[in-house]
């Protein structure tokens, strides 16, 4: 048996929803998109939710709508999906990379505040919640510069029972192929500010400028289509069950790993992770992964990339270097069958002794 690290879970209801959308003989930006936007707005508790073609598209639109000028500095984690840095570079922005905390996988709020205070040159913050793990961001949510919460892999995660994605000027989500909710691709950008919503809609309105009398400037073809929306909406409707199953699996893994020599779990504090990934720190990470792979388990050495591998960074990123050496990720997704889950549990017990 081989248990993949991740895979989408497509149900009969998902297939039925997409089929109904196709039978309407309209696959562009239509009623299914509007239904998804309304559902997501009620789910998250934000006034405006705009469905787009990808998580990267959502981030790009958020940065543009924030009015950040080309050449400005934008702070984010040094341990982050390359898509975040890619969008910044595409827009001519300068990433400022901040180390993670020593007890989890996310950006250090203390170091972020220190960077903003020390340089006074950061124009915006893109704050990612990696692996579905979240943290308290109250220390920066009202700091006075645009905050974009990158919730691409964290739909439904919460801190003190409040869903993440409600504190930033913008929050962006992804419906990529193996995300918590998939539309095959797609994303969502959310805000409570009407003018910001109108800016984003205008940036996407590339096809009807003549009718509105608008001046010509660069517009972005970032619209989601009804097929993507139908699948994503179907998956959103069972998100609570998806999160519970992931949490149940995480508890099983944690029980096996708890107290094992050389192994620690991320500090989740008062949060409720979405567990897009289940990760732990292991002094003998490579040996454990090799053991799991021999058991047919596709364990991975990390959940994202370290930007010091790609940028000529002069700073010391002590905590992130530790993550690079010790972080391990296990399969955890709703499509994991009982047989596969038992195989992971058996392989994990064998690996940790």
N, C-alpha and C positions, 0 to 999 in steps of 0.2 A: 504494500500500500504506500502511496505517496500523498501526503497532505500538503497542498499548496499554502503559501503564506497568506494569500488573500484571493478572493474571487467574488464576483457579484452574486446576488441571490435574486433570481427572477421567478416569480410565482405565476400561477394561472391567472390570478386577478390582474397582475401586471400585463400579461399578454393580452387579456381581454380588454383592458383599458387602452392599450396601444392600437389594438385591432379596431375598436370603436372609433378612435380618432382617425385612423386611416380610411375607414368606410365613409366618413364625412366628406372625403375627397378634397380636403383642405389640409395641407401640411405646413403652412407658413405660420406666421405670428398671429394667432387668433384666440378663440374662446378658451381653449385649454390652458394657454399661457395666463390669461386673466384669472381663471379659476385657481391656478397654482399660486399666483401672486396674492390673491385674497386669502387663501388658506394659510399661506406662510405668514402673512401679516397678523392674522389672528393667533397663529401658533406662537410666534415670537413676541407679539405685543409691541410691534413698531408700526408707525403710521403708513409708511410707504415701503413696499418691497417690489423690486423690479427684476424680473427674470431676464437673464442674459445667456450668452452662448457658452460661457465658461467661467471658472473661478478667476482666471487671469483677466478676463474681460471685466468682471466685477471690480477687481482691484484697480485696473487701469482707469475705468470710469470714475471710481471714487477719488483717485488722486487728481484726475483732471478737474472734476467738479469741485475739489477743494481749492482750486486756484493756485496750486503750488507752481512756482516759476521754474523753468528749465535751469538746471545747475544747482538747485536747492538740495540740502541734505535731508535725508529721510532715515530715521533710525528703525532698526529691526534686529531680530535675533541673528547671531552668527550661526546658529543651528536652525536651518530653515529650508523649506522647499525652494529649489532653484527658480521656480516660477516667480517668486516674489522679487528676487534680485533682477530677473530678466525683465519684468515689467518696469522696474525703476530705470534700468539702463535704456530701455526702449523709449522712455519718456525724457531721457536726458537728465535724470536725477542722480544724486550721489548717495549710495547706500552707506549708512554708518552702522557698523555691526557691533552688537552688545553681547557680552557673555551670558550664559545661562546661570541659574542658581545651582548650588552644589547638591541640592536634594531632589531636583526634578529635571524635566527636559525643556522647560520654557525659559524665556528671557528673564534676567534678573531685574526686577523693578527698581531695586536700590541703585544698581549700576546705570540703569536707564535714566533715572532722575539725576544722578551725578553727572552724566554726560550732558544732559540738557542744561543743567545749572552751570557746568564748567565752561562750555563753549558758547552757549546762547545762540547757536547757529542752526539748530535742528528745526526744520520747518514743518515736519509731520512725523507721525509714528505709525508704523505698520506692525501690529502686535499679533503674532501667530500663536495659536493654541495647538501644539503639536500632538499628534497621536490621540486626540480627544481629551487630553489632560488640560486642565484649566487652573487658574489661580486668581487671587485677589488683585484687581487692577485699580482699586479705588485711589491709590496713591498717585495715579497719573491721569485718570479719566477726566479730571477738571484742571489740567495743568495749563491750558490756554492755547495749545496748538492742536491742529487736527489729529484725531486719533482714529485709525481704521483698525477695527478688530478683524483679524483674519481667522474666521471660523470654518475654513474650508473642510476640515475633517472633524468638526466638533458640534454638529447639529444636535441640539438637545442636551448638551452638557450644561452643568449648572454650578454656581457657587452660592452657598447658603440658600439653596433652592431657587435662586434666580437664574434663569437661562442666560448663558453668555450671549453676547451680541447686542446688548441693550445699552451699553455705556458709551460706546464710541460715536463719533459724528456719523461714521458709516460702519456697517458690519458686512463682510462679504462671506459667501458660502459657495461650496462647489458640489456639483452633482456628477462628478467624474465617475469613471467606470467601476471603481472599487471603493467609492466613498460610502458613508453611512446611508445616504440616499443617492441613488443613481438615476440619471436620465439618459445614460450612455455618455453624455457630456452635459454641460450647462452649469449655470450658477445663479446666484441671487445677490443683489446689493440692496441693503436696507438702511433707512434713515428716518428721522422724525421731522426733518426740516423740509418744508414744502419747496423752498427755492433750490435746495440741493437736488431734490427729486426732479424738479423742472429742468435743471441743468443736465442731469443724466439723460432724461428723455430727449432733450434737444440734441445732445451729443450722438444719440442713437437714431435720430430722425434724418437719415441720409437720403431718403427716397422722395420726400415731399417738400423740399425746400422752396420750390417755385410757388407752390400753393400758399405757403405761409409768408412769402415775401422776405424770407430771411436772406442775409448776405451769405455768400458761399465761404465756407471754411471747412476744415477737416471734420468729417463725421465718421463714426465707427459703426461698422456692420456687426453689431453685437447682439442682435435679437435672438432670443430662443424661439424654437418652432414648436408646434402643437404636439408632435410626436414625442419630443423630449419631455415636454410638460406633462403629457398624459402618463408617461412612465414615472416621472418624479413625483407627481401627485399621488399615484397609487402607492408608491413606497412611503411617502410622508404619512399616509393614513395608518400605516402599521409601525411607525417609528417607535412608539412606546414599547411594543413587543420586541422590536429589534434591539433596543437599548437594554431591556431587561435580560434578554438572552446573552448579550455581550457581557453584562455585569455578572451574571451567574457564572459564566465561564471564567471571568477574571477572578472571582472568589475562589474557584477551584484551583487555579494556577497559584494564587497567592498563598493558599493553605499549604501547598507543596513546597513553595520556596521560602516561606517564613522560617526564620531562625537558622537557615543553612549558612554554613561558614563561607564568607567571601561574597555573599549575595545580599543585596538590599533592593527594596522596592521604592519607586518614586513617592515622595511625600504628597499625598492628595489632600491633606488638611480637611477643610470643611467643604470640599468640592464633591460633585458627582460626575466623574469622568464619563465621556461617551464611549470610551474604549474602542476607538477606531483601530488602535493597536494596543497590545498588551506588552509592556516593556519592563525590564528589570536590569539592574547593574550587577555584573559578575566579574570578579577578579580574574577568573579563568574563562572568560567569555568565549574565546575561540575554541577551547577544548569542549565546552558545553554545546556549542553550535555544531561542531563536528560530530559529537555523539548523537545529537538530535537528527542530523542529516543521515547518519547511518541507520537510524530508525525510520527513515522515510518522512521526516518532519522538516518542512522548509522553514526553518528558523532563519532570521536575518540579523546582521550585526548592528543595524541602526534603523531609524524610521525616517531620516531625512539627511540632508547634506550639511557639511561644515564649510562655510564660505572661506575659511582660511586656506582651504585646499585649492581655491580658484583665484582669490584676490591676494595681492601682495600686502598682507596686513601686518602692521608693525606691533600691534598690541599683544599682550599676553592674554590668552583665553584659557586659563587654567581649568575651569570646570568643564568647558567644552572638549578640551583635550582628554579629560577623564572619560567623558561620554563616548568619545570616539573609540577608546580602548575597551570600555566595559559594557556598553549598552547592547542589549539583545532584545529581539522582538519575536513573539510567538503568534501562530495563527489564531485569530479570534474574529469570527464573522458568522452571521445567521445561517449561511449555507453549510456550516460545519455539521456533518451528521454525527449521530451518537457514536458510530463506529470510528469515525475519524477523530472525534474528541477523545475517546478512550485511548486511541493510538497515541495522541499527543501527550495525554496524561501519563501513559506507560513510559513513553520515551523520555519525558521530563523527569520522572522519578528515577529512571535509570541514569540519566545524565548527572543529576545532582547527588545521587548516592543515598 
